[in-house]
Amino acid sequence: MTAGLRATGATEVVCDAGALDVPDMAAVEALARLRLAARRAGAGMRIRDPDPRLTGLLALVGLGELFGEAEEGEPPLGVQEAVEPTDPAA
């Protein structure tokens, strides 16, 4: 992940948790480690499509506010959207 951040210049990691069938503390630990690595690389991190049980576990261990939920349809890390010169500045 950190190599991908460096190579692309991305400033945010989006972790797609939609396929996580049974969220558990191992998933929480993995997400916490990914977020730490992203932060050390100077990037933020959000979780896309988290199961309510996962967000509950994150809140339970005090990590709920550290992860912002990605908007639906947002491309994952490494997928760059084309920007046209005529697009308005965000």
C-alpha positions as YAML, in Angstrom:
chain: A
units: angstrom
residues:
- id: 1
  name: MET
  ca: [0.00, 0.00, 0.00]
- id: 2
  name: THR
  ca: [2.72, 2.48, 0.90]
- id: 3
  name: ALA
  ca: [4.51, 1.77, -2.37]
- id: 4
  name: GLY
  ca: [1.27, 2.43, -4.22]
- id: 5
  name: LEU
  ca: [0.81, 5.71, -2.37]
- id: 6
  name: ARG
  ca: [4.31, 6.81, -3.25]
- id: 7
  name: ALA
  ca: [4.01, 5.72, -6.88]
- id: 8
  name: THR
  ca: [0.66, 7.42, -7.50]
- id: 9
  name: GLY
  ca: [0.95, 10.40, -5.19]
- id: 10
  name: ALA
  ca: [-2.46, 9.52, -3.73]
- id: 11
  name: THR
  ca: [-3.37, 11.23, -0.48]
- id: 12
  name: GLU
  ca: [-6.10, 8.85, 0.61]
- id: 13
  name: VAL
  ca: [-6.61, 5.11, 0.83]
- id: 14
  name: VAL
  ca: [-10.10, 3.71, 0.30]
- id: 15
  name: CYS
  ca: [-10.50, 0.20, 1.72]
- id: 16
  name: ASP
  ca: [-13.46, -1.72, 0.27]
- id: 17
  name: ALA
  ca: [-14.92, -3.77, 3.11]
- id: 18
  name: GLY
  ca: [-18.02, -4.87, 1.20]
- id: 19
  name: ALA
  ca: [-16.85, -8.46, 0.78]
- id: 20
  name: LEU
  ca: [-16.06, -8.92, 4.48]
- id: 21
  name: ASP
  ca: [-18.60, -11.56, 5.50]
- id: 22
  name: VAL
  ca: [-18.11, -11.71, 9.25]
- id: 23
  name: PRO
  ca: [-16.39, -8.68, 10.77]
- id: 24
  name: ASP
  ca: [-14.31, -9.59, 13.78]
- id: 25
  name: MET
  ca: [-11.45, -8.21, 15.84]
- id: 26
  name: ALA
  ca: [-8.93, -9.54, 13.32]
- id: 27
  name: ALA
  ca: [-10.54, -7.30, 10.69]
- id: 28
  name: VAL
  ca: [-10.47, -4.36, 13.11]
- id: 29
  name: GLU
  ca: [-6.77, -4.97, 13.80]
- id: 30
  name: ALA
  ca: [-5.98, -5.23, 10.08]
- id: 31
  name: LEU
  ca: [-7.82, -1.97, 9.38]
- id: 32
  name: ALA
  ca: [-6.06, -0.24, 12.27]
- id: 33
  name: ARG
  ca: [-2.67, -1.38, 10.94]
- id: 34
  name: LEU
  ca: [-3.55, -0.24, 7.41]
- id: 35
  name: ARG
  ca: [-4.63, 3.14, 8.73]
- id: 36
  name: LEU
  ca: [-1.41, 3.51, 10.69]
- id: 37
  name: ALA
  ca: [0.65, 2.66, 7.60]
- id: 38
  name: ALA
  ca: [-1.38, 5.13, 5.52]
- id: 39
  name: ARG
  ca: [-0.91, 7.84, 8.11]
- id: 40
  name: ARG
  ca: [2.82, 7.23, 8.29]
- id: 41
  name: ALA
  ca: [2.88, 7.61, 4.50]
- id: 42
  name: GLY
  ca: [1.06, 10.93, 4.82]
- id: 43
  name: ALA
  ca: [-2.32, 9.69, 3.60]
- id: 44
  name: GLY
  ca: [-5.79, 9.41, 5.06]
- id: 45
  name: MET
  ca: [-7.96, 6.30, 4.99]
- id: 46
  name: ARG
  ca: [-11.65, 5.61, 4.58]
- id: 47
  name: ILE
  ca: [-13.68, 2.40, 4.50]
- id: 48
  name: ARG
  ca: [-16.11, 1.78, 1.65]
- id: 49
  name: ASP
  ca: [-19.29, -0.23, 2.22]
- id: 50
  name: PRO
  ca: [-18.65, -1.29, 5.84]
- id: 51
  name: ASP
  ca: [-21.04, -3.74, 7.44]
- id: 52
  name: PRO
  ca: [-22.86, -2.17, 10.41]
- id: 53
  name: ARG
  ca: [-21.27, -4.83, 12.61]
- id: 54
  name: LEU
  ca: [-17.82, -3.63, 11.53]
- id: 55
  name: THR
  ca: [-18.62, 0.00, 12.28]
- id: 56
  name: GLY
  ca: [-19.99, -1.16, 15.64]
- id: 57
  name: LEU
  ca: [-16.77, -3.00, 16.45]
- id: 58
  name: LEU
  ca: [-14.69, 0.01, 15.40]
- id: 59
  name: ALA
  ca: [-16.78, 2.23, 17.66]
- id: 60
  name: LEU
  ca: [-16.55, -0.28, 20.51]
- id: 61
  name: VAL
  ca: [-12.75, -0.18, 20.52]
- id: 62
  name: GLY
  ca: [-12.62, 3.59, 20.06]
- id: 63
  name: LEU
  ca: [-11.66, 3.64, 16.37]
- id: 64
  name: GLY
  ca: [-15.00, 4.67, 14.90]
- id: 65
  name: GLU
  ca: [-14.09, 8.32, 14.40]
- id: 66
  name: LEU
  ca: [-10.76, 7.47, 12.77]
- id: 67
  name: PHE
  ca: [-12.40, 6.02, 9.69]
- id: 68
  name: GLY
  ca: [-14.64, 8.04, 7.41]
- id: 69
  name: GLU
  ca: [-16.96, 6.06, 5.17]
- id: 70
  name: ALA
  ca: [-16.25, 6.42, 1.45]
- id: 71
  name: GLU
  ca: [-19.06, 7.45, -0.81]
- id: 72
  name: GLU
  ca: [-20.66, 4.76, -2.91]
- id: 73
  name: GLY
  ca: [-19.21, 4.52, -6.39]
- id: 74
  name: GLU
  ca: [-15.87, 6.05, -5.40]
- id: 75
  name: PRO
  ca: [-12.92, 4.39, -7.12]
- id: 76
  name: PRO
  ca: [-10.50, 2.37, -4.95]
- id: 77
  name: LEU
  ca: [-6.87, 3.35, -4.39]
- id: 78
  name: GLY
  ca: [-4.86, 3.30, -7.57]
- id: 79
  name: VAL
  ca: [-7.78, 4.11, -9.84]
- id: 80
  name: GLN
  ca: [-7.41, 7.63, -11.12]
- id: 81
  name: GLU
  ca: [-10.32, 9.63, -12.49]
- id: 82
  name: ALA
  ca: [-9.64, 11.68, -15.57]
- id: 83
  name: VAL
  ca: [-9.85, 15.41, -15.04]
- id: 84
  name: GLU
  ca: [-10.73, 17.58, -17.97]
- id: 85
  name: PRO
  ca: [-9.26, 21.09, -18.22]
- id: 86
  name: THR
  ca: [-12.82, 22.42, -18.39]
- id: 87
  name: ASP
  ca: [-13.85, 20.75, -15.09]
- id: 88
  name: PRO
  ca: [-14.56, 23.27, -12.30]
- id: 89
  name: ALA
  ca: [-12.10, 23.29, -9.42]
- id: 90
  name: ALA
  ca: [-13.34, 21.41, -6.36]
...
